[in-house]
Amino acid sequence: MPQPLKPHALHAGDAVRILSLASPAIADRVTAGCEELKRLGYVPKLNRENVLACDSFFAGTAKERLASLLEALAEPETRAIFCTRGGYGSNYLLENFSSAPKAPKLFVGFSDLTSLQIFLWQKFGWVTLYGPMVAAGLDSGAGSPHGYDRESLVRALTETKQGWSLSLQGESICAGDASGIVLGGCLTLVETTLGTPWELATGGAILVLEDRGMKPHQVDRSLMHLKQAGKFRGVAGIVLGEFPECDPVAGGESIKAIASRILAPLGIPVVWGAPVGHTPRAMLTIPLGVRARLLARGAVCLEILEPAVIA
Protein backbone atom coordinates (compact mmCIF):
# COMPACT_ATOMS: atom_id res chain seq x y z
CA MET A 1 0.00 0.00 0.00
CA PRO A 2 1.11 3.62 -0.51
CA GLN A 3 2.71 5.52 2.34
CA PRO A 4 -0.17 7.70 3.58
CA LEU A 5 0.11 11.46 3.08
CA LYS A 6 -2.20 13.39 5.37
CA PRO A 7 -3.57 16.89 4.73
CA HIS A 8 -3.53 19.70 7.27
CA ALA A 9 -6.44 20.01 9.68
CA LEU A 10 -9.11 22.68 9.38
CA HIS A 11 -9.49 25.46 11.91
CA ALA A 12 -12.30 27.92 12.54
CA GLY A 13 -12.22 30.66 9.93
CA ASP A 14 -10.40 28.58 7.30
CA ALA A 15 -11.51 28.99 3.69
CA VAL A 16 -12.66 25.89 1.80
CA ARG A 17 -13.06 25.54 -1.95
CA ILE A 18 -16.38 24.28 -3.39
CA LEU A 19 -16.14 22.31 -6.64
CA SER A 20 -18.49 20.44 -8.98
CA LEU A 21 -16.42 17.62 -10.47
CA ALA A 22 -19.10 15.20 -11.65
CA SER A 23 -22.77 15.98 -12.45
CA PRO A 24 -24.48 19.40 -12.30
CA ALA A 25 -25.48 20.71 -8.88
CA ILE A 26 -28.76 22.40 -7.92
CA ALA A 27 -28.28 26.04 -6.90
CA ASP A 28 -30.57 26.01 -3.85
CA ARG A 29 -28.87 22.93 -2.45
CA VAL A 30 -25.41 24.43 -2.97
CA THR A 31 -26.52 27.57 -1.12
CA ALA A 32 -27.92 25.50 1.77
CA GLY A 33 -24.74 23.44 2.00
CA CYS A 34 -22.56 26.54 2.02
CA GLU A 35 -24.63 27.97 4.86
CA GLU A 36 -24.03 24.77 6.81
CA LEU A 37 -20.28 25.07 6.24
CA LYS A 38 -20.48 28.59 7.65
CA ARG A 39 -22.27 27.24 10.73
CA LEU A 40 -19.38 24.81 11.14
CA GLY A 41 -17.03 27.79 11.19
CA TYR A 42 -15.59 27.66 7.68
CA VAL A 43 -15.62 30.13 4.79
CA PRO A 44 -16.84 28.58 1.53
CA LYS A 45 -15.23 29.92 -1.65
CA LEU A 46 -16.84 29.20 -4.99
CA ASN A 47 -17.10 30.39 -8.54
CA ARG A 48 -20.85 29.99 -8.99
CA GLU A 49 -20.59 29.89 -12.76
CA ASN A 50 -18.25 26.90 -12.58
CA VAL A 51 -19.99 25.20 -9.66
CA LEU A 52 -23.40 25.44 -11.35
CA ALA A 53 -22.15 24.66 -14.86
CA CYS A 54 -24.07 22.14 -16.94
CA ASP A 55 -22.77 20.30 -20.00
CA SER A 56 -25.11 17.39 -20.73
CA PHE A 57 -24.95 15.28 -17.56
CA PHE A 58 -21.61 16.81 -16.53
CA ALA A 59 -20.86 19.93 -14.50
CA GLY A 60 -18.86 21.42 -17.36
CA THR A 61 -16.39 19.84 -19.76
CA ALA A 62 -13.74 17.46 -18.48
CA LYS A 63 -11.08 20.04 -19.31
CA GLU A 64 -12.88 22.72 -17.29
CA ARG A 65 -13.49 20.45 -14.31
CA LEU A 66 -9.90 19.22 -14.23
CA ALA A 67 -8.59 22.78 -14.47
CA SER A 68 -10.79 23.80 -11.53
CA LEU A 69 -9.53 20.86 -9.47
CA LEU A 70 -5.85 21.46 -10.19
CA GLU A 71 -6.24 25.15 -9.43
CA ALA A 72 -8.00 24.38 -6.16
CA LEU A 73 -5.35 21.87 -5.10
CA ALA A 74 -2.61 24.44 -5.65
CA GLU A 75 -4.22 27.58 -4.24
CA PRO A 76 -2.74 28.56 -0.86
CA GLU A 77 -5.76 30.50 0.40
CA THR A 78 -8.03 27.45 0.87
CA ARG A 79 -7.41 24.50 3.19
CA ALA A 80 -9.89 21.94 1.85
CA ILE A 81 -12.03 20.93 -1.12
CA PHE A 82 -15.68 20.06 -0.61
CA CYS A 83 -17.43 18.62 -3.66
CA THR A 84 -21.04 19.59 -4.39
CA ARG A 85 -22.40 16.21 -5.47
CA GLY A 86 -21.65 12.97 -7.27
CA GLY A 87 -23.63 11.63 -10.19
CA TYR A 88 -21.17 10.82 -12.95
CA GLY A 89 -18.03 12.22 -14.53
CA SER A 90 -15.10 12.07 -12.09
CA ASN A 91 -13.47 9.34 -14.18
CA TYR A 92 -12.94 11.81 -17.04
CA LEU A 93 -10.47 13.75 -14.89
CA LEU A 94 -8.06 10.91 -14.23
CA GLU A 95 -6.26 10.26 -17.50
CA ASN A 96 -4.80 13.78 -17.67
CA PHE A 97 -4.15 14.12 -13.93
CA SER A 98 -0.43 13.41 -14.14
CA SER A 99 0.88 15.17 -11.04
CA ALA A 100 -0.32 16.63 -7.76
CA PRO A 101 1.03 19.22 -5.36
CA LYS A 102 3.57 17.81 -2.90
CA ALA A 103 1.38 18.71 0.07
CA PRO A 104 -2.04 17.01 0.10
CA LYS A 105 -5.19 19.03 0.70
CA LEU A 106 -8.32 17.88 2.50
CA PHE A 107 -10.73 16.38 -0.01
CA VAL A 108 -14.31 15.52 0.99
CA GLY A 109 -16.80 13.61 -1.14
CA PHE A 110 -18.53 10.28 -1.78
CA SER A 111 -20.46 8.49 -4.53
CA ASP A 112 -18.91 9.23 -7.94
CA LEU A 113 -15.99 10.96 -6.23
CA THR A 114 -14.84 7.45 -5.23
CA SER A 115 -13.03 7.35 -8.59
CA LEU A 116 -10.97 10.39 -7.70
CA GLN A 117 -10.40 9.30 -4.11
CA ILE A 118 -9.06 5.92 -5.20
CA PHE A 119 -6.87 7.62 -7.81
CA LEU A 120 -5.42 10.04 -5.23
CA TRP A 121 -4.70 7.12 -2.91
CA GLN A 122 -3.19 4.75 -5.45
CA LYS A 123 -1.11 7.38 -7.27
CA PHE A 124 -0.11 9.73 -4.45
CA GLY A 125 -1.06 8.06 -1.16
CA TRP A 126 -3.47 10.83 -0.16
CA VAL A 127 -5.80 10.34 2.77
CA THR A 128 -9.28 11.64 1.86
CA LEU A 129 -12.64 11.78 3.62
CA TYR A 130 -15.64 9.75 2.48
CA GLY A 131 -18.33 12.05 3.74
CA PRO A 132 -21.06 14.61 3.06
CA MET A 133 -20.96 16.95 0.09
CA VAL A 134 -22.28 20.48 -0.16
CA ALA A 135 -25.44 19.61 -2.10
CA ALA A 136 -25.64 16.00 -0.90
CA GLY A 137 -25.65 15.85 2.87
CA LEU A 138 -24.51 19.21 4.20
CA ASP A 139 -27.55 20.88 2.62
CA SER A 140 -29.93 18.78 4.76
CA GLY A 141 -28.17 19.66 8.00
CA ALA A 142 -26.56 17.87 10.93
CA GLY A 143 -28.40 14.88 12.36
CA SER A 144 -31.21 15.09 9.80
CA PRO A 145 -32.49 12.42 7.41
CA HIS A 146 -30.32 12.54 4.29
CA GLY A 147 -28.05 14.91 6.25
CA TYR A 148 -24.77 14.24 7.98
CA ASP A 149 -23.28 13.21 11.30
CA ARG A 150 -21.59 16.32 12.68
CA GLU A 151 -19.30 14.62 15.20
CA SER A 152 -17.65 12.24 12.74
CA LEU A 153 -17.15 15.01 10.17
CA VAL A 154 -15.61 17.42 12.66
CA ARG A 155 -13.33 14.75 14.14
CA ALA A 156 -12.11 13.77 10.69
CA LEU A 157 -11.47 17.41 9.72
CA THR A 158 -9.82 18.60 12.91
CA GLU A 159 -8.43 15.79 15.12
CA THR A 160 -4.62 15.73 14.99
CA LYS A 161 -3.61 13.90 18.17
CA GLN A 162 -5.55 10.64 18.43
CA GLY A 163 -8.08 8.35 16.84
CA TRP A 164 -11.75 7.96 17.70
CA SER A 165 -14.53 5.40 17.63
CA LEU A 166 -17.37 5.39 15.11
CA SER A 167 -20.60 3.61 15.94
CA LEU A 168 -21.53 1.93 12.66
CA GLN A 169 -25.21 1.71 13.61
CA GLY A 170 -25.53 -1.54 11.71
CA GLU A 171 -25.24 -5.24 12.47
CA SER A 172 -22.74 -8.02 12.10
CA ILE A 173 -23.40 -10.62 9.44
CA CYS A 174 -19.99 -12.23 10.01
CA ALA A 175 -18.70 -11.68 13.54
CA GLY A 176 -15.13 -10.95 14.51
CA ASP A 177 -12.48 -8.25 14.82
CA ALA A 178 -10.03 -7.05 12.19
CA SER A 179 -7.44 -4.31 11.69
CA GLY A 180 -6.37 -2.70 8.45
CA ILE A 181 -6.34 0.41 6.27
CA VAL A 182 -9.80 1.79 5.52
CA LEU A 183 -10.38 1.92 1.76
CA GLY A 184 -13.25 1.67 -0.71
CA GLY A 185 -16.35 3.75 -1.32
CA CYS A 186 -19.15 3.38 -3.83
CA LEU A 187 -19.36 -0.24 -5.01
CA THR A 188 -19.88 0.59 -8.68
CA LEU A 189 -16.89 2.93 -8.73
CA VAL A 190 -14.61 0.52 -6.84
CA GLU A 191 -15.49 -2.09 -9.45
CA THR A 192 -14.74 0.25 -12.37
CA THR A 193 -11.13 0.68 -11.23
CA LEU A 194 -10.46 -2.93 -12.27
CA GLY A 195 -8.01 -3.05 -15.14
CA THR A 196 -7.01 0.61 -14.83
CA PRO A 197 -3.57 1.87 -13.75
CA TRP A 198 -5.19 3.03 -10.51
CA GLU A 199 -6.98 -0.24 -9.70
CA LEU A 200 -7.60 -0.32 -5.97
CA ALA A 201 -5.18 -2.57 -4.07
CA THR A 202 -7.31 -4.13 -1.34
CA GLY A 203 -4.96 -6.51 0.45
CA GLY A 204 -4.94 -5.77 4.18
CA ALA A 205 -7.84 -3.32 3.89
CA ILE A 206 -11.01 -2.79 5.82
CA LEU A 207 -13.11 -2.37 2.70
CA VAL A 208 -16.10 -0.01 2.69
CA LEU A 209 -18.69 -0.80 0.00
CA GLU A 210 -21.98 1.04 -0.49
CA ASP A 211 -24.26 2.14 -3.32
CA ARG A 212 -27.83 2.99 -4.20
CA GLY A 213 -30.46 2.28 -6.87
CA MET A 214 -29.05 -1.07 -7.95
CA LYS A 215 -31.16 -4.14 -8.60
CA PRO A 216 -30.25 -7.08 -6.37
CA HIS A 217 -28.78 -9.05 -9.25
CA GLN A 218 -26.56 -6.08 -10.11
CA VAL A 219 -25.16 -5.98 -6.57
CA ASP A 220 -24.63 -9.74 -6.80
CA ARG A 221 -22.79 -9.32 -10.10
CA SER A 222 -20.55 -6.55 -8.75
CA LEU A 223 -19.62 -8.48 -5.62
CA MET A 224 -18.92 -11.61 -7.67
CA HIS A 225 -16.81 -9.58 -10.09
CA LEU A 226 -14.70 -8.24 -7.22
CA LYS A 227 -14.41 -11.74 -5.75
CA GLN A 228 -13.39 -13.33 -9.05
CA ALA A 229 -10.92 -10.50 -9.68
CA GLY A 230 -9.21 -11.35 -6.39
CA LYS A 231 -10.22 -8.11 -4.69
CA PHE A 232 -11.43 -9.88 -1.52
CA ARG A 233 -8.22 -11.90 -1.21
CA GLY A 234 -6.36 -10.64 1.85
CA VAL A 235 -9.07 -8.17 2.84
CA ALA A 236 -9.21 -7.88 6.64
CA GLY A 237 -12.87 -6.91 6.99
CA ILE A 238 -15.80 -5.35 5.14
CA VAL A 239 -18.25 -2.57 6.04
CA LEU A 240 -21.39 -2.48 3.90
CA GLY A 241 -23.78 0.44 3.58
CA GLU A 242 -27.58 0.33 3.56
CA PHE A 243 -28.03 0.08 -0.23
CA PRO A 244 -31.20 2.19 -0.42
CA GLU A 245 -33.52 1.87 -3.41
CA CYS A 246 -32.22 -1.66 -4.01
CA ASP A 247 -35.32 -3.53 -2.86
CA PRO A 248 -35.90 -7.03 -4.27
CA VAL A 249 -38.98 -8.07 -6.18
CA ALA A 250 -41.60 -9.89 -4.12
CA GLY A 251 -40.07 -13.07 -2.76
CA GLY A 252 -36.64 -12.19 -4.12
CA GLU A 253 -33.30 -12.25 -2.31
CA SER A 254 -32.41 -9.10 -0.37
CA ILE A 255 -29.09 -7.27 -0.71
CA LYS A 256 -28.24 -8.30 2.85
CA ALA A 257 -28.86 -11.96 2.00
CA ILE A 258 -26.81 -11.67 -1.20
CA ALA A 259 -23.94 -10.05 0.68
CA SER A 260 -24.02 -12.74 3.34
CA ARG A 261 -24.07 -15.54 0.76
CA ILE A 262 -21.08 -14.17 -1.16
CA LEU A 263 -19.00 -12.71 1.67
CA ALA A 264 -19.54 -15.10 4.59
CA PRO A 265 -17.33 -17.82 3.02
CA LEU A 266 -14.41 -15.36 3.14
CA GLY A 267 -14.23 -15.94 6.90
CA ILE A 268 -13.66 -12.29 7.75
CA PRO A 269 -15.71 -9.79 9.81
CA VAL A 270 -18.52 -8.18 7.81
CA VAL A 271 -20.86 -5.41 9.01
CA TRP A 272 -24.13 -4.65 7.26
CA GLY A 273 -26.18 -1.44 7.20
CA ALA A 274 -23.80 1.37 8.17
CA PRO A 275 -25.03 4.90 7.29
CA VAL A 276 -22.17 5.68 4.93
CA GLY A 277 -22.37 7.35 1.53
CA HIS A 278 -25.85 6.86 0.10
CA THR A 279 -28.04 6.60 3.16
CA PRO A 280 -31.42 7.94 4.27
CA ARG A 281 -29.90 8.57 7.70
CA ALA A 282 -27.33 11.12 8.86
CA MET A 283 -24.19 10.20 6.94
CA LEU A 284 -21.02 9.21 8.78
CA THR A 285 -17.68 10.59 7.63
CA ILE A 286 -15.04 7.88 7.24
CA PRO A 287 -11.38 8.66 6.54
CA LEU A 288 -9.91 6.63 3.67
CA GLY A 289 -6.26 5.65 3.98
CA VAL A 290 -5.94 5.44 7.78
CA ARG A 291 -5.49 2.48 10.12
CA ALA A 292 -8.60 1.23 11.88
CA ARG A 293 -10.03 -1.72 13.81
CA LEU A 294 -13.38 -3.18 12.85
CA LEU A 295 -15.40 -4.67 15.71
CA ALA A 296 -18.11 -6.75 14.06
CA ARG A 297 -19.91 -8.00 17.15
CA GLY A 298 -22.46 -6.53 19.52
CA ALA A 299 -22.66 -2.78 19.00
CA VAL A 300 -20.59 -2.82 15.81
CA CYS A 301 -18.06 -0.02 15.49
CA LEU A 302 -15.02 1.15 13.58
CA GLU A 303 -12.17 2.35 15.76
CA ILE A 304 -10.12 4.90 13.83
CA LEU A 305 -6.60 4.30 15.17
CA GLU A 306 -4.91 7.48 13.94
CA PRO A 307 -5.85 11.02 12.92
CA ALA A 308 -6.75 11.64 9.29
CA VAL A 309 -5.08 15.09 9.36
CA ILE A 310 -1.93 16.71 10.71
CA ALA A 311 -1.51 19.97 12.59
Summary of the structure (lengths in Angstrom):
residues: 311
radius of gyration: 18.0
end to end distance: 23.7
largest distance: 56.0
contacts: 1156
relative contact order: 0.17
helix: 29%
strand: 25%
